[in-house]
Amino acid sequence: MTMPNLWIALGVLASTAATDAVYVLFNGAVSARRRVSAASWSGIWYLLAGFAVISYTRNPIYILFATGGSWIGAFGAVTWLNRSDPQPALGPQRVGAPRSSST
């Protein structure tokens, strides 16, 4: 067995860390039902994972199609989730804030 190339090993480590970090941010945006953020993180996620497309097709132009499809899919899914939940998400609230009284 040959020794792995140090630079390739570090590249794999860095790209895996970046891909997983973006995946977590994508899930957070979906959970918060933020359509543009979710769609954008999804596109970035596919950009980072684009090396797989190049490996299989040997043509980097397909990364653009994968990124676009990812963005459209995430945006559509979060739009659908927003429509299926009639109650708006709760915003941040200050604890102990005085309630307004109407007199």
C-alpha positions in Angstrom: 0.0 0.0 0.0 1.3 3.4 -0.9 1.4 6.4 1.5 -1.3 8.9 0.9 -0.4 12.3 -0.5 -0.4 14.8 2.4 -1.9 17.6 0.4 -4.7 15.4 -1.0 -5.4 14.1 2.5 -5.6 17.7 3.9 -7.8 18.7 1.0 -10.2 15.8 1.7 -10.3 16.8 5.4 -11.0 20.4 4.6 -13.6 19.7 2.0 -15.4 17.2 4.2 -15.4 19.7 7.1 -16.8 22.5 4.8 -19.4 20.2 3.3 -20.7 19.0 6.7 -20.7 22.6 8.1 -22.8 23.8 5.1 -25.1 20.8 5.5 -25.8 21.8 9.2 -26.4 25.4 8.1 -28.8 24.1 5.4 -30.8 22.1 7.9 -31.0 25.0 10.3 -32.3 27.2 7.5 -34.9 24.5 6.5 -36.0 24.1 10.1 -36.4 27.9 10.4 -38.3 27.8 7.1 -36.1 30.5 5.5 -36.5 29.8 1.8 -33.7 31.9 0.3 -31.2 30.8 3.0 -32.1 27.1 2.7 -31.9 27.3 -1.1 -28.6 29.2 -1.1 -27.0 26.8 1.5 -28.2 23.9 -0.6 -26.5 25.3 -3.7 -23.3 25.9 -1.8 -23.5 22.3 -0.5 -23.7 21.0 -4.1 -20.8 23.2 -5.2 -18.7 21.7 -2.5 -19.7 18.2 -3.5 -19.2 19.0 -7.2 -16.0 16.9 -7.4 -18.2 13.8 -7.4 -20.0 15.0 -10.6 -16.6 15.8 -12.2 -15.3 12.3 -11.3 -18.3 10.6 -12.9 -18.8 12.7 -15.9 -15.4 14.4 -16.5 -17.3 17.5 -17.4 -17.4 20.3 -14.8 -20.3 22.1 -16.5 -22.7 19.7 -14.8 -21.9 21.2 -11.4 -23.9 24.3 -12.5 -26.9 22.1 -13.3 -26.6 20.3 -9.9 -26.3 23.6 -8.1 -29.3 25.1 -9.8 -31.4 22.0 -9.2 -30.4 21.9 -5.6 -31.4 25.6 -5.2 -34.8 25.1 -6.9 -35.5 21.9 -4.9 -34.7 23.5 -1.5 -36.6 26.7 -2.3 -39.7 24.7 -3.4 -39.6 22.3 -0.4 -39.4 25.2 2.1 -42.2 27.0 0.2 -44.3 23.9 0.4 -43.5 23.5 4.2 -44.6 27.1 4.8 -47.9 26.5 3.1 -48.6 23.4 5.0 -48.2 25.2 8.4 -50.9 27.8 8.8 -49.2 29.2 12.0 -46.3 31.6 11.5 -43.0 30.7 13.2 -42.5 32.4 16.5 -40.0 35.3 16.5 -37.6 36.1 19.3 -39.2 37.5 22.4 -37.7 39.4 25.2 -38.1 37.7 28.5 -39.7 40.1 31.1 -40.6 42.7 28.5 -43.6 44.8 29.7 -46.8 44.0 27.9 -48.5 46.8 26.1 -51.8 47.7 27.6 -54.6 49.2 25.7 -56.7 51.5 27.9 
